[in-house]
């Protein structure tokens, strides 16, 4: 039996959350786009690709609560 892990320990979930938060934060603080320069779109695409890659290699299920 594969033991599940809690959602906050999942790298896939953490990166997906960062991607979901990054765009609204950059809309509120446009000066942060200057930090990424012209590579803003590339950074979002790379982060999306990493999430997809992690999803392909993930074998362990996640759960909302820790197993007792």
N, CA, C and O atoms as CSV, one atom per row, in Angstrom:
chain,resi,resn,atom,element,x,y,z
A,1,UNK,N,N,0.840,-1.185,0.000
A,1,UNK,CA,C,0.000,0.000,0.000
A,1,UNK,C,C,0.888,1.252,0.000
A,1,UNK,O,O,1.820,1.362,0.797
A,2,UNK,N,N,0.590,2.178,-0.891
A,2,UNK,CA,C,1.340,3.424,-0.977
A,2,UNK,C,C,0.787,4.393,0.063
A,2,UNK,O,O,-0.409,4.683,0.088
A,3,UNK,N,N,1.672,4.884,0.912
A,3,UNK,CA,C,1.253,5.820,1.947
A,3,UNK,C,C,1.068,7.206,1.338
A,3,UNK,O,O,1.917,7.674,0.579
A,4,UNK,N,N,-0.026,7.851,1.668
A,4,UNK,CA,C,-0.270,9.192,1.148
A,4,UNK,C,C,0.427,10.238,2.018
A,4,UNK,O,O,0.741,9.989,3.182
A,5,UNK,N,N,0.660,11.403,1.432
A,5,UNK,CA,C,1.258,12.490,2.201
A,5,UNK,C,C,0.302,13.671,2.195
A,5,UNK,O,O,-0.580,13.773,1.342
A,6,UNK,N,N,0.489,14.555,3.155
A,6,UNK,CA,C,-0.394,15.713,3.250
A,6,UNK,C,C,-0.111,16.678,2.101
A,6,UNK,O,O,0.999,16.723,1.571
A,7,UNK,N,N,-1.124,17.440,1.727
A,7,UNK,CA,C,-1.049,18.304,0.559
A,7,UNK,C,C,0.065,19.341,0.667
A,7,UNK,O,O,0.665,19.700,-0.346
A,8,UNK,N,N,0.353,19.823,1.860
A,8,UNK,CA,C,1.353,20.882,2.002
A,8,UNK,C,C,2.789,20.359,1.897
A,8,UNK,O,O,3.731,21.152,1.889
A,9,UNK,N,N,2.966,19.053,1.818
A,9,UNK,CA,C,4.289,18.465,1.608
A,9,UNK,C,C,4.535,18.129,0.134
A,9,UNK,O,O,5.608,17.644,-0.224
A,10,UNK,N,N,3.546,18.386,-0.711
A,10,UNK,CA,C,3.642,18.065,-2.131
A,10,UNK,C,C,4.301,19.207,-2.899
A,10,UNK,O,O,3.796,20.330,-2.894
A,11,UNK,N,N,5.429,18.926,-3.561
A,11,UNK,CA,C,6.106,19.945,-4.358
A,11,UNK,C,C,5.227,20.395,-5.519
A,11,UNK,O,O,5.249,21.567,-5.895
A,12,UNK,N,N,4.462,19.484,-6.083
A,12,UNK,CA,C,3.575,19.822,-7.192
A,12,UNK,C,C,2.529,20.832,-6.748
A,12,UNK,O,O,2.288,21.818,-7.445
A,13,UNK,N,N,1.911,20.604,-5.610
A,13,UNK,CA,C,0.887,21.514,-5.102
A,13,UNK,C,C,1.497,22.868,-4.750
A,13,UNK,O,O,0.901,23.906,-5.038
A,14,UNK,N,N,2.666,22.868,-4.137
A,14,UNK,CA,C,3.326,24.126,-3.754
A,14,UNK,C,C,3.663,24.956,-4.995
A,14,UNK,O,O,3.408,26.160,-5.018
A,15,UNK,N,N,4.227,24.332,-6.017
A,15,UNK,CA,C,4.565,25.068,-7.232
A,15,UNK,C,C,3.315,25.556,-7.960
A,15,UNK,O,O,3.307,26.662,-8.499
A,16,UNK,N,N,2.266,24.745,-7.981
A,16,UNK,CA,C,1.013,25.175,-8.603
A,16,UNK,C,C,0.431,26.379,-7.859
A,16,UNK,O,O,-0.097,27.300,-8.482
A,17,UNK,N,N,0.528,26.370,-6.544
A,17,UNK,CA,C,0.062,27.503,-5.753
A,17,UNK,C,C,0.874,28.756,-6.082
A,17,UNK,O,O,0.309,29.838,-6.242
A,18,UNK,N,N,2.197,28.613,-6.183
A,18,UNK,CA,C,3.041,29.756,-6.535
A,18,UNK,C,C,2.683,30.319,-7.905
A,18,UNK,O,O,2.652,31.535,-8.093
A,19,UNK,N,N,2.417,29.446,-8.846
A,19,UNK,CA,C,2.032,29.889,-10.182
A,19,UNK,C,C,0.695,30.625,-10.140
A,19,UNK,O,O,0.524,31.647,-10.804
A,20,UNK,N,N,-0.247,30.108,-9.361
A,20,UNK,CA,C,-1.560,30.738,-9.247
A,20,UNK,C,C,-1.481,32.098,-8.562
A,20,UNK,O,O,-2.265,32.994,-8.874
A,21,UNK,N,N,-0.554,32.257,-7.645
A,21,UNK,CA,C,-0.416,33.511,-6.892
A,21,UNK,C,C,0.444,34.526,-7.641
A,21,UNK,O,O,0.245,35.732,-7.495
A,22,UNK,N,N,1.392,34.050,-8.437
A,22,UNK,CA,C,2.344,34.936,-9.090
A,22,UNK,C,C,1.676,35.954,-10.009
A,22,UNK,O,O,2.001,37.140,-9.949
A,23,UNK,N,N,0.775,35.526,-10.836
A,23,UNK,CA,C,0.133,36.434,-11.792
A,23,UNK,C,C,-0.643,37.559,-11.103
A,23,UNK,O,O,-0.433,38.722,-11.448
A,24,UNK,N,N,-1.530,37.269,-10.146
A,24,UNK,CA,C,-2.225,38.378,-9.466
A,24,UNK,C,C,-1.273,39.316,-8.713
A,24,UNK,O,O,-1.496,40.526,-8.681
A,25,UNK,N,N,-0.222,38.769,-8.112
A,25,UNK,CA,C,0.739,39.608,-7.396
A,25,UNK,C,C,1.439,40.555,-8.375
A,25,UNK,O,O,1.651,41.727,-8.064
A,26,UNK,N,N,1.791,40.051,-9.540
A,26,UNK,CA,C,2.445,40.897,-10.535
A,26,UNK,C,C,1.503,41.954,-11.102
A,26,UNK,O,O,1.953,43.012,-11.541
A,27,UNK,N,N,0.219,41.680,-11.096
A,27,UNK,CA,C,-0.746,42.698,-11.533
A,27,UNK,C,C,-0.874,43.811,-10.496
A,27,UNK,O,O,-1.025,44.980,-10.852
A,28,UNK,N,N,-0.813,43.453,-9.232
A,28,UNK,CA,C,-0.913,44.442,-8.160
A,28,UNK,C,C,0.386,45.231,-8.027
A,28,UNK,O,O,0.360,46.434,-7.769
A,29,UNK,N,N,1.512,44.561,-8.203
A,29,UNK,CA,C,2.834,45.191,-8.074
A,29,UNK,C,C,3.588,45.070,-9.398
A,29,UNK,O,O,4.487,44.238,-9.513
A,30,UNK,N,N,3.242,45.882,-10.400
A,30,UNK,CA,C,3.874,45.752,-11.721
A,30,UNK,C,C,5.386,45.999,-11.700
A,30,UNK,O,O,6.096,45.566,-12.607
A,31,UNK,N,N,5.878,46.690,-10.675
A,31,UNK,CA,C,7.322,46.926,-10.610
A,31,UNK,C,C,8.103,45.625,-10.415
A,31,UNK,O,O,9.298,45.569,-10.706
A,32,UNK,N,N,7.429,44.579,-9.923
A,32,UNK,CA,C,8.094,43.280,-9.775
A,32,UNK,C,C,8.385,42.628,-11.124
A,32,UNK,O,O,9.292,41.803,-11.238
A,33,UNK,N,N,7.607,43.002,-12.150
A,33,UNK,CA,C,7.876,42.463,-13.487
A,33,UNK,C,C,9.260,42.890,-13.963
A,33,UNK,O,O,9.911,42.172,-14.721
A,34,UNK,N,N,9.705,44.066,-13.511
A,34,UNK,CA,C,11.037,44.526,-13.870
A,34,UNK,C,C,12.124,43.599,-13.345
A,34,UNK,O,O,13.196,43.490,-13.939
A,35,UNK,N,N,11.845,42.937,-12.236
A,35,UNK,CA,C,12.792,41.979,-11.672
A,35,UNK,C,C,13.020,40.818,-12.631
A,35,UNK,O,O,14.138,40.322,-12.763
A,36,UNK,N,N,11.950,40.387,-13.299
A,36,UNK,CA,C,12.063,39.294,-14.265
A,36,UNK,C,C,12.447,39.796,-15.653
A,36,UNK,O,O,12.896,39.018,-16.495
A,37,UNK,N,N,12.273,41.083,-15.888
A,37,UNK,CA,C,12.618,41.661,-17.188
A,37,UNK,C,C,11.777,41.079,-18.307
A,37,UNK,O,O,10.579,40.844,-18.149
A,38,UNK,N,N,12.412,40.855,-19.420
A,38,UNK,CA,C,11.717,40.315,-20.597
A,38,UNK,C,C,11.444,38.817,-20.460
A,38,UNK,O,O,10.802,38.218,-21.323
A,39,UNK,N,N,11.925,38.228,-19.393
A,39,UNK,CA,C,11.793,36.788,-19.209
A,39,UNK,C,C,10.555,36.418,-18.397
A,39,UNK,O,O,10.443,35.289,-17.920
A,40,UNK,N,N,9.643,37.344,-18.239
A,40,UNK,CA,C,8.429,37.126,-17.451
A,40,UNK,C,C,7.618,35.943,-17.991
A,40,UNK,O,O,7.276,35.032,-17.237
A,41,UNK,N,N,7.318,35.955,-19.266
A,41,UNK,CA,C,6.542,34.872,-19.876
A,41,UNK,C,C,7.276,33.547,-19.839
A,41,UNK,O,O,6.670,32.497,-19.622
A,42,UNK,N,N,8.569,33.597,-20.048
A,42,UNK,CA,C,9.377,32.378,-20.017
A,42,UNK,C,C,9.372,31.780,-18.615
A,42,UNK,O,O,9.287,30.562,-18.458
A,43,UNK,N,N,9.463,32.631,-17.597
A,43,UNK,CA,C,9.455,32.145,-16.217
A,43,UNK,C,C,8.149,31.425,-15.897
A,43,UNK,O,O,8.156,30.371,-15.261
A,44,UNK,N,N,7.026,31.994,-16.339
A,44,UNK,CA,C,5.740,31.339,-16.099
A,44,UNK,C,C,5.633,30.020,-16.867
A,44,UNK,O,O,5.102,29.040,-16.344
A,45,UNK,N,N,6.133,29.992,-18.096
A,45,UNK,CA,C,6.092,28.764,-18.893
A,45,UNK,C,C,6.967,27.675,-18.281
A,45,UNK,O,O,6.575,26.509,-18.251
A,46,UNK,N,N,8.153,28.051,-17.792
A,46,UNK,CA,C,9.048,27.070,-17.174
A,46,UNK,C,C,8.426,26.513,-15.898
A,46,UNK,O,O,8.481,25.308,-15.651
A,47,UNK,N,N,7.835,27.388,-15.089
A,47,UNK,CA,C,7.178,26.935,-13.863
A,47,UNK,C,C,6.030,25.977,-14.192
A,47,UNK,O,O,5.842,24.975,-13.502
A,48,UNK,N,N,5.274,26.278,-15.228
A,48,UNK,CA,C,4.193,25.377,-15.654
A,48,UNK,C,C,4.736,24.034,-16.120
A,48,UNK,O,O,4.158,22.990,-15.815
A,49,UNK,N,N,5.838,24.052,-16.854
A,49,UNK,CA,C,6.445,22.811,-17.340
A,49,UNK,C,C,6.972,21.969,-16.184
A,49,UNK,O,O,6.860,20.744,-16.209
A,50,UNK,N,N,7.542,22.611,-15.177
A,50,UNK,CA,C,8.044,21.878,-14.002
A,50,UNK,C,C,6.879,21.215,-13.272
A,50,UNK,O,O,6.989,20.070,-12.834
A,51,UNK,N,N,5.775,21.924,-13.143
A,51,UNK,CA,C,4.588,21.353,-12.489
A,51,UNK,C,C,4.100,20.135,-13.270
A,51,UNK,O,O,3.798,19.096,-12.684
A,52,UNK,N,N,4.026,20.268,-14.585
A,52,UNK,CA,C,3.585,19.136,-15.411
A,52,UNK,C,C,4.544,17.958,-15.277
A,52,UNK,O,O,4.108,16.810,-15.190
A,53,UNK,N,N,5.841,18.233,-15.261
A,53,UNK,CA,C,6.830,17.169,-15.103
A,53,UNK,C,C,6.703,16.466,-13.772
A,53,UNK,O,O,6.776,15.239,-13.705
A,54,UNK,N,N,6.512,17.231,-12.711
A,54,UNK,CA,C,6.326,16.619,-11.389
A,54,UNK,C,C,5.069,15.758,-11.363
A,54,UNK,O,O,5.040,14.702,-10.731
A,55,UNK,N,N,4.050,16.212,-12.042
A,55,UNK,CA,C,2.798,15.445,-12.056
A,55,UNK,C,C,2.989,14.100,-12.751
A,55,UNK,O,O,2.401,13.100,-12.339
A,56,UNK,N,N,3.802,14.070,-13.796
A,56,UNK,CA,C,4.052,12.822,-14.510
A,56,UNK,C,C,4.837,11.821,-13.671
A,56,UNK,O,O,4.628,10.615,-13.797
A,57,UNK,N,N,5.738,12.304,-12.818
A,57,UNK,CA,C,6.561,11.371,-12.041
A,57,UNK,C,C,5.988,11.080,-10.657
A,57,UNK,O,O,6.526,10.254,-9.920
A,58,UNK,N,N,4.908,11.754,-10.309
A,58,UNK,CA,C,4.296,11.550,-8.990
A,58,UNK,C,C,3.573,10.219,-8.943
A,58,UNK,O,O,2.747,9.912,-9.803
A,59,UNK,N,N,3.892,9.442,-7.939
A,59,UNK,CA,C,3.206,8.167,-7.739
A,59,UNK,C,C,2.454,8.142,-6.416
A,59,UNK,O,O,1.558,7.321,-6.214
A,60,UNK,N,N,2.822,9.041,-5.526
A,60,UNK,CA,C,2.257,9.032,-4.182
A,60,UNK,C,C,1.011,9.921,-4.131
A,60,UNK,O,O,1.065,11.079,-4.545
A,61,UNK,N,N,-0.099,9.397,-3.630
A,61,UNK,CA,C,-1.298,10.223,-3.505
A,61,UNK,C,C,-1.154,11.248,-2.381
A,61,UNK,O,O,-0.319,11.091,-1.491
A,62,UNK,N,N,-1.969,12.291,-2.431
A,62,UNK,CA,C,-1.972,13.278,-1.358
A,62,UNK,C,C,-3.311,13.239,-0.637
A,62,UNK,O,O,-4.306,12.740,-1.163
A,63,UNK,N,N,-3.313,13.767,0.554
A,63,UNK,CA,C,-4.532,13.796,1.352
A,63,UNK,C,C,-4.608,15.131,2.084
A,63,UNK,O,O,-3.607,15.839,2.202
A,64,UNK,N,N,-5.781,15.468,2.567
A,64,UNK,CA,C,-5.949,16.710,3.315
A,64,UNK,C,C,-5.436,16.612,4.739
A,64,UNK,O,O,-4.982,17.605,5.308
A,65,UNK,N,N,-5.506,15.423,5.317
A,65,UNK,CA,C,-5.077,15.227,6.704
A,65,UNK,C,C,-3.993,14.159,6.779
A,65,UNK,O,O,-3.897,13.285,5.917
A,66,UNK,N,N,-3.179,14.250,7.830
A,66,UNK,CA,C,-2.141,13.239,8.034
A,66,UNK,C,C,-2.766,11.918,8.430
A,66,UNK,O,O,-3.758,11.873,9.157
A,67,UNK,N,N,-2.163,10.835,7.936
A,67,UNK,CA,C,-2.594,9.498,8.358
A,67,UNK,C,C,-2.198,9.273,9.803
A,67,UNK,O,O,-1.119,9.687,10.226
A,68,UNK,N,N,-3.045,8.633,10.547
A,68,UNK,CA,C,-2.732,8.357,11.960
A,68,UNK,C,C,-2.509,6.890,12.164
A,68,UNK,O,O,-2.235,6.456,13.283
